[in-house]
Amino acid sequence: MAKGYWVSVYPAISDPERLTAYNELAGAAVQAGGGRVLSLLGGRVVAHEAGITQRVVLIEFDSFEQAVAAYESEAYQKALVALPDGVERDFRIIDGID
């Protein structure tokens, strides 16, 4: 079965400190949903094309369906409410390749 992934790129974060509440809630929701964080802020980035070097997050799930269910979970929906204004984010759930 192909894995599922959450891919998030944050082109703009006006107040990184305000992400704390979201990060705590989202981390717990991801863990409860069976997700594994593969890449998080603070790592090395070589940017090409659009040149976005800001926060990039990659999370792996055992299946695409599990990734979608984790996003739709009550716990993650609460985390989204805590995502502060001023955060621009490109979030996708993608299907992996076996």
N, C-alpha and C positions, 0 to 999 in steps of 0.2 A: 504494500500500500504506500502511495506517495505521501510524503510529509506535507504539512501546511506551514506557512510562515506569515508572521506579521512583519511588515517592513514600514518603518516610520522615518521620515526625514523632516527635520525642523528647519526650514529656511530662515525663520525669524523667531527669536525669543526675546521679548522686551524686558522681562523680569524673571531671570532664572530661579531666583529664590522662591518665587510663588509656585513653582512646579513641585515643591516638596510634598504637599498633600496629595496631589495626583500621583506622584511617583510611589508613595507608600501604598495607596489604594490599588493602583494598577499592578504593582509588584505582587501583592497578595492575590489579586484576581488572576494574574497570569499563572502563578504557582498553583493555585487551586484548580485552574483549568488545564493543568498538565504541560504548561509551556516552559521552555528553557531559553534563557537569555543567552544569545550567542555573541552579540556585539552591543556595546553600550557606549555612552559618551566617555570621553577621556582617552579613547584609543587613537591610533595613528590613522590619518586620512590623507589620501592623495586624490585631489578632486580634478575631474576632467569635465568637459562639456559645460554645464551650467556653473561649475565651480563651487558648489555648495559644500562647505566644510563643517557646518554646524552639526549639532547633535544628530546621530544616526543610530537607530535601534533595530536589531534583528532578533526575532524570537521564533523558535522552532516548536512545532507541535507534532504529535505522532501522525496526524492526518489533517487534511484540509477542513473536514467537517468539525474536528476538534477545535481548530483555530477559529472557525466561525462561531461555534458554540461558546467559546471563551469570550469572544467579543460581545456576543449577545447576552452574556450572563448578567444577572442582577449586580454582582460585585463589580464587574468592569463598567457597567452603565453608571454606577455611583462614582467610579473614578473619573469618568468623562465629565460629570457635572463639576468636579473639582478642577478640571483643566482651566487654567486662568485665561482671561482675555489677554490679547497681545501675544499669544502663541500661535504661530502659523505652522501647520503641520500637513504633510502629505502622508496619509496612512493607507496601506493596502494589505489585503489578505491574498496571498498567492499560493498556488498549487506547486508543490515540489515535483521533482522528477525521481522516479525509483532509481 
